[in-house]
Each structure stands twice: as C-alpha cells, then as structure tokens.
Amino acid sequence: QVQLVESGGGLVQSGGSLRLSCSGSQHMFGIYHAGWYRQAPGKQREMVATITSGDMADYADFAKGRFAISKTDDKNIMYLQMNSLKPDDTAVYFCNAYAIWDSSIGYWGQGTLVIVSS
C-alpha cells in the first residue's frame, strides 16, 4: 500500500518561509508524477505546483517566484519550499502522486496545515 506523508506545516508570520516535505515509497517520485495542492477554508482544492517524474516543474500563478518544488536525488521525498508567505497562503497543503503508466492510479497524503499570520 502506497502512502504519502506530509510534514513541515505550522504557524509562520507573513513574509516568512516554510518547507513542506512529502515522503513516499522508495524511489516513488522517479516513476510517479507528483504535486502539491492546497485547500483553504471554504474554498476548493487548487494546484500549487507539480513536478513530473523527469523533474519538469509547473506552478500556479500565485506560486511563481515564491515557491519551489523539488525532490531528493533518490526520489524518495518531494519538497515545497515556500518563501514570502502571505495570509492568503493559509491552507491545508496536500501532496499527490499518480503513476506515469496509468493516471488513474493516484494517491493523496493526509495534508499538513499552514497558517500565515499577518
């Protein structure tokens, strides 16, 4: 059973930084496309950043220039570095991965809460 486990959320002041981590199974992020999504209270889940198995990244407009998605060399962990955080970034952040050979095979983590105070 594949599990994705997020960590790194917390309370930070506006302008601060956090790094979220998503741990998957061995070498998972080398054979799964993956990404970070977030859901703020009362809002729909939205894409933050995605990264392919081949390390091509894409970002939502609000994340460009502030957030960076990356993986460890062994493809076991995916990160989201978040800088210049704003109160609007407050949300539960989820990591997601889906198989490159079958996009219907996908997994979500349980989420990690990020609160940005003004």
N, CA, C and O of each residue as an XYZ file, in Angstrom:
472
protein
N       0.845     -1.183      0.000
C       0.000      0.000      0.000
C       0.887      1.240      0.000
O       1.729      1.411      0.882
N       0.692      2.099     -0.989
C       1.480      3.321     -1.077
C       0.923      4.343     -0.102
O      -0.290      4.527      0.003
N       1.817      4.999      0.600
C       1.413      6.074      1.490
C       2.235      7.313      1.207
O       3.437      7.236      0.954
N       1.573      8.451      1.252
C       2.247      9.726      1.170
C       2.076     10.421      2.512
O       0.963     10.532      3.026
N       3.169     10.881      3.069
C       3.120     11.514      4.378
C       3.737     12.897      4.293
O       4.921     13.053      3.993
N       2.905     13.908      4.566
C       3.390     15.278      4.544
C       3.857     15.703      5.930
O       3.396     15.188      6.948
N       4.773     16.644      5.941
C       5.213     17.256      7.190
C       5.745     18.641      6.880
O       5.960     18.996      5.722
N       5.955     19.420      7.936
C       6.560     20.727      7.777
C       5.626     21.906      7.899
O       6.069     23.054      7.871
N       4.344     21.643      8.032
C       3.419     22.750      8.195
C       3.554     23.385      9.563
O       4.258     22.876     10.436
N       2.871     24.501      9.737
C       2.916     25.180     11.026
C       2.460     26.607     10.908
O       1.874     27.016      9.905
N       2.736     27.354     11.944
C       2.372     28.766     12.018
C       3.594     29.617     11.704
O       4.665     29.412     12.275
N       3.430     30.563     10.804
C       4.533     31.432     10.413
C       3.986     32.835     10.192
O       2.828     33.008      9.812
N       4.815     33.819     10.429
C       4.397     35.198     10.196
C       4.454     35.535      8.716
O       5.196     34.920      7.950
N       3.675     36.501      8.336
C       3.681     36.985      6.964
C       5.105     37.390      6.572
O       5.802     38.072      7.323
N       5.517     36.954      5.383
C       6.880     37.205      4.927
C       7.852     36.097      5.244
O       8.976     36.089      4.743
N       7.433     35.166      6.068
C       8.302     34.078      6.473
C       8.338     32.944      5.461
O       7.761     33.034      4.378
N       9.030     31.874      5.839
C       9.235     30.732      4.956
C       8.924     29.427      5.679
O       9.031     29.331      6.902
N       8.542     28.439      4.905
C       8.359     27.075      5.396
C       8.780     26.127      4.287
O       8.703     26.462      3.105
N       9.225     24.945      4.678
C       9.479     23.900      3.700
C       8.648     22.673      4.057
O       8.798     22.087      5.128
N       7.782     22.309      3.144
C       6.965     21.124      3.314
C       7.666     19.922      2.693
O       8.352     20.043      1.678
N       7.486     18.773      3.313
C       8.048     17.530      2.802
C       6.943     16.516      2.569
O       5.949     16.487      3.294
N       7.121     15.695      1.565
C       6.191     14.603      1.270
C       7.022     13.353      1.060
O       7.789     13.258      0.102
N       6.867     12.405      1.953
C       7.623     11.161      1.859
C       6.769     10.093      1.200
O       5.616      9.886      1.578
N       7.337      9.422      0.220
C       6.642      8.346     -0.453
C       7.412      7.048     -0.341
O       8.368      6.948      0.427
N       6.999      6.066     -1.099
C       7.712      4.795     -1.095
C       9.037      4.953     -1.843
O       9.292      5.981     -2.470
N       9.867      3.925     -1.766
C      11.221      4.021     -2.314
C      11.215      4.392     -3.794
O      10.546      3.751     -4.605
N      11.960      5.421     -4.128
C      12.137      5.909     -5.496
C      10.823      6.328     -6.160
O      10.746      6.446     -7.383
N       9.807      6.548     -5.350
C       8.466      6.786     -5.891
C       8.422      7.950     -6.859
O       7.802      7.861     -7.919
N       9.075      9.037     -6.501
C       8.938     10.246     -7.304
C       9.783     10.194     -8.571
O       9.853     11.171     -9.317
N      10.416      9.064     -8.812
C      11.075      8.829    -10.087
C      10.161      8.144    -11.093
O      10.442      8.144    -12.291
N       9.074      7.562    -10.613
C       8.153      6.847    -11.512
C       6.711      7.328    -11.382
O       5.809      6.791    -12.024
N       6.502      8.347    -10.542
C       5.190      8.966    -10.423
C       5.328     10.462    -10.709
O       6.292     11.095    -10.280
N       4.371     11.013    -11.427
C       4.243     12.461    -11.469
C       3.653     12.897    -10.127
O       2.894     12.145     -9.516
N       3.984     14.071     -9.675
C       3.563     14.460     -8.331
C       3.297     15.957     -8.252
O       3.593     16.712     -9.178
N       2.736     16.358     -7.134
C       2.481     17.778     -6.978
C       1.975     18.121     -5.600
O       1.683     17.249     -4.781
N       1.880     19.398     -5.367
C       1.328     19.960     -4.147
C       0.034     20.696     -4.483
O      -0.053     21.406     -5.485
N      -0.948     20.515     -3.640
C      -2.229     21.168     -3.761
C      -2.578     21.762     -2.403
O      -2.012     21.375     -1.380
N      -3.504     22.694     -2.404
C      -3.907     23.270     -1.124
C      -5.404     23.528     -1.113
O      -6.038     23.696     -2.155
N      -5.939     23.554      0.081
C      -7.357     23.846      0.258
C      -7.526     24.768      1.455
O      -7.251     24.395      2.595
N      -7.977     25.958      1.172
C      -8.247     26.927      2.224
C      -9.679     26.745      2.724
O     -10.508     26.182      2.009
N      -9.985     27.204      3.926
C     -11.336     27.048      4.463
C     -12.382     27.637      3.529
O     -12.274     28.788      3.106
N     -13.391     26.842      3.213
C     -14.481     27.314      2.373
C     -14.160     27.401      0.897
O     -14.971     27.895      0.113
N     -12.994     26.931      0.508
C     -12.596     27.017     -0.896
C     -12.292     25.631     -1.455
O     -12.091     24.670     -0.712
N     -12.265     25.555     -2.768
C     -11.933     24.298     -3.420
C     -10.421     24.061     -3.394
O      -9.616     24.986     -3.291
N     -10.082     22.786     -3.491
C      -8.666     22.435     -3.572
C      -8.091     22.973     -4.877
O      -8.736     22.897     -5.923
N      -6.876     23.519     -4.813
C      -6.245     24.070     -6.007
C      -4.798     23.598     -6.113
O      -4.145     23.276     -5.121
N      -4.331     23.572     -7.345
C      -2.952     23.179     -7.607
C      -2.006     24.281     -7.172
O      -2.274     25.461     -7.399
N      -0.918     23.906     -6.556
C       0.132     24.843     -6.182
C       1.320     24.687     -7.117
O       1.786     25.652     -7.723
N       1.805     23.445     -7.223
C       2.965     23.151     -8.066
C       2.962     21.673     -8.394
O       2.520     20.846     -7.597
N       3.457     21.354     -9.573
C       3.574     19.960     -9.972
C       4.979     19.700    -10.503
O       5.681     20.617    -10.931
N       5.368     18.439    -10.464
C       6.675     18.054    -10.980
C       6.541     16.677    -11.599
O       5.980     15.765    -10.991
N       7.055     16.529    -12.799
C       6.950     15.239    -13.473
C       8.027     14.284    -12.962
O       8.929     14.682    -12.224
N       7.919     13.035    -13.362
C       8.946     12.065    -12.991
C      10.310     12.477    -13.531
O      11.348     12.105    -12.983
N      10.292     13.255    -14.617
C      11.525     13.749    -15.214
C      11.943     15.123    -14.734
O      12.805     15.765    -15.335
N      11.326     15.576    -13.641
C      11.722     16.813    -12.958
C      11.320     18.106    -13.656
O      11.933     19.148    -13.422
N      10.316     18.057    -14.499
C       9.805     19.295    -15.079
C       8.737     19.856    -14.149
O       7.780     19.166    -13.796
N       8.909     21.101    -13.762
C       8.033     21.719    -12.773
C       7.078     22.721    -13.421
O       7.369     23.325    -14.454
N       5.942     22.866    -12.775
C       4.962     23.856    -13.196
C       4.353     24.460    -11.939
O       4.251     23.788    -10.913
N       3.949     25.723    -12.012
C       3.463     26.429    -10.845
C       2.175     27.185    -11.143
O       1.963     27.670    -12.254
N       1.337     27.274    -10.145
C       0.210     28.191    -10.221
C       0.763     29.612    -10.228
O       1.859     29.869     -9.729
N      -0.006     30.522    -10.797
C       0.486     31.895    -10.900
C       0.845     32.467     -9.533
O       1.837     33.186     -9.407
N       0.059     32.162     -8.516
C       0.317     32.739     -7.196
C       1.604     32.195     -6.572
O       2.154     32.792     -5.646
N       2.078     31.060     -7.087
C       3.259     30.424     -6.514
C       4.555     30.817     -7.241
O       5.650     30.662     -6.699
N       4.419     31.313     -8.443
C       5.615     31.625     -9.239
C       6.460     32.703     -8.553
O       5.954     33.748     -8.143
N       7.747     32.421     -8.444
C       8.656     33.372     -7.829
C       8.731     33.281     -6.319
O       9.634     33.860     -5.713
N       7.795     32.560     -5.689
C       7.802     32.439     -4.228
C       8.003     30.996     -3.764
O       8.641     30.756     -2.739
N       7.466     30.046     -4.510
C       7.511     28.633     -4.110
C       8.406     27.856     -5.067
O       8.550     28.217     -6.235
N       8.994     26.801     -4.564
C       9.819     25.932     -5.399
C       9.567     24.479     -5.037
O       9.632     24.100     -3.867
N       9.282     23.676     -6.038
C       9.054     22.239     -5.841
C      10.319     21.497     -6.238
O      10.984     21.862     -7.207
N      10.647     20.460     -5.490
C      11.861     19.711     -5.785
C      11.742     18.308     -5.195
O      10.789     17.995     -4.481
N      12.735     17.469     -5.513
C      12.788     16.118     -4.978
C      14.209     15.833     -4.519
O      15.158     16.482     -4.960
N      14.346     14.862     -3.635
C      15.673     14.373     -3.302
C      16.215     13.539     -4.461
O      15.450     13.039     -5.286
N      17.536     13.393     -4.515
C      18.166     12.641     -5.607
C      17.687     11.189     -5.662
O      17.600     10.606     -6.743
N      17.378     10.604     -4.506
C      16.905      9.222     -4.501
C      15.413      9.116     -4.809
O      14.855      8.019     -4.794
N      14.768     10.243     -5.087
C      13.348     10.286     -5.482
C      12.402      9.778     -4.393
O      11.280      9.364     -4.685
N      12.856      9.810     -3.140
C      12.004      9.329     -2.064
C      11.160     10.434     -1.425
O      10.111     10.162     -0.841
N      11.624     11.675     -1.539
C      10.968     12.786     -0.864
C      10.766     13.929     -1.852
O      11.628     14.226     -2.679
N       9.615     14.550     -1.740
C       9.310     15.743     -2.534
C       9.164     16.916     -1.567
O       8.615     16.772     -0.475
N       9.661     18.071     -1.985
C       9.601     19.247     -1.132
C       8.786     20.357     -1.796
O       8.610     20.391     -3.014
N       8.302     21.251     -0.957
C       7.767     22.521     -1.416
C       8.357     23.600     -0.525
O       7.978     23.734      0.638
N       9.276     24.358     -1.073
C       9.855     25.498     -0.361
C       8.959     26.699     -0.611
O       8.716     27.083     -1.756
N       8.476     27.281      0.466
C       7.570     28.421      0.357
C       8.206     29.628      1.025
O       8.506     29.607      2.218
N       8.407     30.675      0.244
C       9.001     31.916      0.741
C       8.007     33.058      0.595
O       7.013     32.949     -0.122
N       8.290     34.141      1.280
C       7.439     35.341      1.206
C       5.970     34.981      1.421
O       5.101     35.405      0.658
N       5.707     34.217      2.437
C       4.350     33.745      2.679
C       3.418     34.885      3.044
O       3.810     35.863      3.682
N       2.172     34.729      2.619
C       1.133     35.727      2.852
C      -0.020     35.061      3.607
O      -0.159     33.838      3.567
N      -0.835     35.843      4.282
C      -2.006     35.259      4.964
C      -2.894     34.453      4.006
O      -3.499     33.463      4.417
N      -2.978     34.863      2.739
C      -3.773     34.124      1.753
C      -3.227     32.735      1.465
O      -3.917     31.915      0.859
N      -2.011     32.460      1.886
C      -1.441     31.127      1.696
C      -1.896     30.149      2.782
O      -1.571     28.963      2.726
N      -2.629     30.633      3.746
C      -3.139     29.766      4.798
C      -4.064     28.711      4.208
O      -5.044     29.033      3.536
N      -3.742     27.451      4.466
C      -4.499     26.340      3.888
C      -3.931     25.025      4.400
O      -2.870     24.982      5.023
N      -4.661     23.963      4.123
C      -4.102     22.627      4.287
C      -3.427     22.257      2.963
O      -4.035     22.358      1.897
N      -2.197     21.841      3.043
C      -1.418     21.504      1.857
C      -1.321     19.987      1.742
O      -0.989     19.294      2.704
N      -1.616     19.491      0.553
C      -1.632     18.057      0.288
C      -0.614     17.718     -0.793
O      -0.423     18.488     -1.735
N       0.028     16.588     -0.662
C       0.819     16.098     -1.783
C       0.047     14.986     -2.490
O      -0.760     14.269     -1.898
N       0.328     14.886     -3.748
C      -0.370     13.951     -4.633
C       0.640     13.313     -5.561
O       1.625     13.941     -5.951
N       0.398     12.080     -5.909
C       1.236     11.409     -6.899
C       0.380     10.470     -7.715
O      -0.529      9.828     -7.189
N       0.674     10.388     -9.014
C      -0.033      9.426     -9.838
C       0.952      8.756    -10.788
O       1.938      9.349    -11.225
N       0.649      7.505    -11.089
C       1.574      6.681    -11.856
C       1.711      7.191    -13.286
O       0.722      7.580    -13.909
N       2.926      7.189    -13.800
C       3.148      7.648    -15.174
C       2.569      6.665    -16.191
O       2.315      7.053    -17.331
N       2.353      5.403    -15.811
C       1.822      4.415    -16.736
C       0.304      4.297    -16.666
O      -0.301      3.640    -17.513
N      -0.323      4.926    -15.667
C      -1.774      4.861    -15.520
C      -2.199      5.987    -14.581
O      -2.059      5.875    -13.363
N      -2.714      7.063    -15.151
C      -3.056      8.230    -14.337
C      -4.200      7.975    -13.373
O      -4.439      8.786    -12.479
N      -4.907      6.876    -13.533
C      -5.980      6.543    -12.591
C      -5.423      5.979    -11.290
O      -6.148      5.850    -10.303
N      -4.161      5.649    -11.289
C      -3.512      5.162    -10.062
C      -2.877      6.362     -9.386
O      -1.814      6.833     -9.789
N      -3.544      6.846     -8.356
C      -3.060      8.043     -7.687
C      -3.255      7.986     -6.198
O      -4.062      7.211     -5.685
N      -2.500      8.825     -5.508
C      -2.524      8.814     -4.049
C      -2.470     10.246     -3.528
O      -1.893     11.143     -4.143
N      -3.090     10.416     -2.378
C      -3.053     11.701     -1.669
C      -2.502     11.482     -0.270
O      -2.725     10.442      0.349
N      -1.784     12.473      0.210
C      -1.397     12.469      1.605
C      -2.529     12.990      2.464
O      -3.589     13.365      1.962
N      -2.294     13.009      3.765
C      -3.344     13.420      4.707
C      -3.416     14.930      4.875
O      -4.381     15.444      5.440
N      -2.418     15.639      4.396
C      -2.408     17.089      4.478
C      -1.628     17.610      5.667
O      -1.526     16.952      6.702
N      -1.082     18.799      5.502
C      -0.388     19.482      6.590
C      -0.853     20.939      6.589
O      -0.923     21.577      5.538
N      -1.164     21.449      7.761
C      -1.768     22.768      7.884
C      -0.698     23.851      7.936
O       0.260     23.770      8.705
N      -0.886     24.857      7.107
C      -0.028     26.031      7.102
C      -0.885     27.238      7.466
O      -1.904     27.502      6.828
N      -0.468     27.959      8.488
C      -1.161     29.167      8.901
C      -0.176     30.325      8.838
O       0.884     30.291      9.462
N      -0.538     31.339      8.082
C       0.310     32.516      7.950
C      -0.394     33.679      8.637
O      -1.481     34.088      8.230
N       0.227     34.198      9.668
C      -0.377     35.296     10.425
C       0.082     36.634      9.856
O       1.189     36.771      9.336
N      -0.801     37.605      9.975
C      -0.480     38.940      9.427
C       0.241     39.798     10.450
O       0.585     40.945     10.162
